[in-house]
Amino acid sequence: MPMKTSATGREAIALREGRVLHTYRDTRGIPTIGVGHTSAAGPPTVVDGMVITLAQCDEILARDLGTFEDAVNRAISVPISRNVISQNAFDACLSLAFNIGAPGFAGSSVVRDINAGSTQAAADAFLMWDHPPELLGRRKGERAQFLRPDSGSPANPESPRGSISWVQTQLNANGANPPLSVDGDLGPATIAAIRAFQASHGLTVDGVVGALTAAALG
């Protein structure tokens, strides 16, 4: 049965890509909004001056991810089951495909190694997609996510403002108890710390680092 991105996986992608609630031009000059959404991905059509809500941003992301879920499910030829590919591993693959494109993912050594049954080699192959170099932190976070058992705990770094490791650093600076490992992986402890921070600051307690939570974090 085809796998779907988990809620935690969607949030990890949103943190890595960033949520922008107004139209901006991407590096190619294409009108973009939300979590990297362009008109080419389907509705809504992005026009200059457009503004969306956080809820709309996350709805658009969930729809856009459907294309990549299909691509990842097609590319991975080993049986898609939690005995072979964990939910965290699938979510990490989604994050990579969303960033490098479905064709790039399908032809990657990540896919070849998964299909050959080599989990460790597949995880290490995430680190090959490090151009430009600023992406290396993201790749380390995806690699850690890929290797983390679904019920287990995190491991590895990612750091610009809005990234998962930035959130972890800010939560620690705001007194996260117990302190978090700054590893770039959105694990259960980090989600619990986000929710605790939101509760203590009068924010909506949803575990999502939207604009208001990010501003409160600093």
N, C-alpha and C positions, 0 to 999 in steps of 0.2 A: 504494500500500500504506500503511495507517495507520501513523503514527509512534508510538513509545513514548518515555517519558522515559529519558534516559541515567542511568547510575549517578551521574555528576557532577551532573546536574540534580536527582536525588533528594536528594543531599547538600546542595545549595544551598538547596532548600526546607526541609530539616530544620534547617539553620542559621538560616534566616530565621524560621521558626516556633518553633523550640526543641523539644527532646526532653524530655518530662516522664514519668518512669517510674512515676508514681502518679496516682491520680484527683485531679483538681482541678475547680473550677467555672469555666467561662469567663465572659465579661462578661455573658452572658445567664442565667447560673446553671445551665447545662447541664453534667452530668458529662462530663469530657473526660480523655483520657489520650494519651500518646505524642506524635505530631506533629499536634495538633489533631483527634484522632479522637474522634467521638461515636457513640452507638449508631445514629443516623440514617444513618451512612455504611455500616452493615453490621457483621458480626461483627468483634471480640467486643463483646458488650453491656457498656457501661461502668457499673460500680456503685461506690458509695463503698467506700474501703478497698482497691481493686484495685491490684496492683503487677505490673509487667511487666519483662522483661529488655530490654537494649538491642537484642538480636537480634529479639525479638518486636516491639519498637517499629518497627524498620525493615521487618519483614515486613508489619505492619499498614499502614504508609505505602505500601508498594509496591502493596498491594491497593486502598487508598483512591484512589491516583492513577489506577487504571484508569478510574474514572468520569469523571475530568477529561480523561484522554487521549481518551476517546470524544467528549467535548464539544468539545475543541479541534479534533480531526479533522473533526467535523461542521461546526463554525463556519467553518473556513477552506476556502473553495470553490476557491481556486486549486489547481493540482495539487500534492499534498503530495510533494515530492521534494527532495532536498538541493540541487537546482539552483534551487529557489524559496524554500523555507524550510529553513534550516540546522538541524542538531540543537540548537545553542545557542539559536537563535530559538524553536524549538519548546519547549525546556525553560523559557525565559523566559515564554512564553505559559502553560505549565502552572503556573508559580509564581504568575502573576497570577490565573489562573482559580481556583487552590486558595485564594487569599486573598479574592477578591471573589465567588466563586460562579460556577457554570457559566452561569446566565442572564445575570449581569452581564457576563461575558466575551463571550458570544455577541452581546450588543447593544452592545458597546463600539466606540469609534472605532478602537481597535487592530485589531480584526477588519476593520472597513470599509476601513481603509487597507491592510492586508495584501491583502485581496481586490481592491483597486483597483490593486495593484502598486506601492504607495508605501512602500518599506521604511523610509525615514528618517521619514516622517510617522507610521508605525505605532510606531516606536521612541519618538518624542517624545510620542505619545499615552499611553504608560505613565505619564508624569509627571502626567497629569490625575487619576489615582487617588490623590490625596494627602490624603484625609480619613480619620482625623485626620492632622494635619501630621507626626506622628512617622513616618508611612509613606513620606515623601518619600525618605528614605535608601534604603529598600528598593526603591522604584521606580527610583531612579538605578542601583542594582545590577542590577535586571532589565533596564533599558534597555541597560546596557553588555553584559550577557550576550546580549541579543537581537542586538546589532550585531557581536559578536565572531565572526570566522570560526571554523569548527570547528577549524582547525589554528593559529589565531592567538593573540594575547595580549590580556589584559584592558584595561579602562578606565573608573572612576567610583565615589562614596562611600555608606556605610551604617555605623552605629556602636555601638549599645548592646551590652552584654555578650552574648556568644554569636553576634552577627552576624558576617558574613564579614569586614567591615572590622576588627571587634574581634579576630578570630582573626589577621588579618594584622598588626595592631599588636602583639599579644602575641608573635607569632612573631619580629617584628623586635626586640622588647625582649629576646627570648631568643636573639638572635644569628643570625637567619636569614641565610644566606650563599648567594647575594647577597641584600641587603635587598629586601623586597617593596614594590611600589606598593600603598598602602592605597586600593583602588578599589572595594571592595564586590562584586567579581566573583570567583567561585571558578574561577579559571583554572588551567592546568597548573602554573605556577610555585608557586602557593599550595598545591596538592595535594602537589607534591614537597616543599615546606617542611614541611608537616604530617607527612608520612611520615618525613622526616629527624628532626624533633623527636621523634616517637614512638620511633624507633630509638634515639636518644640518651638517652631517659628510661625505657627498659625497658618501653615500652607496646606493645600489639598494633599492628603496622605495617599499617594498613588505609586510611589517608588520611581516616578518619572522625573528626570531632570529637565524640566521645561524652563522657559525664560524666567519665571518668578523664582524658582528654586535655584537656578544658576546665579541670579542676581543676589539672592540671599547668601549663597555660599561665598560670594566675593568675586 
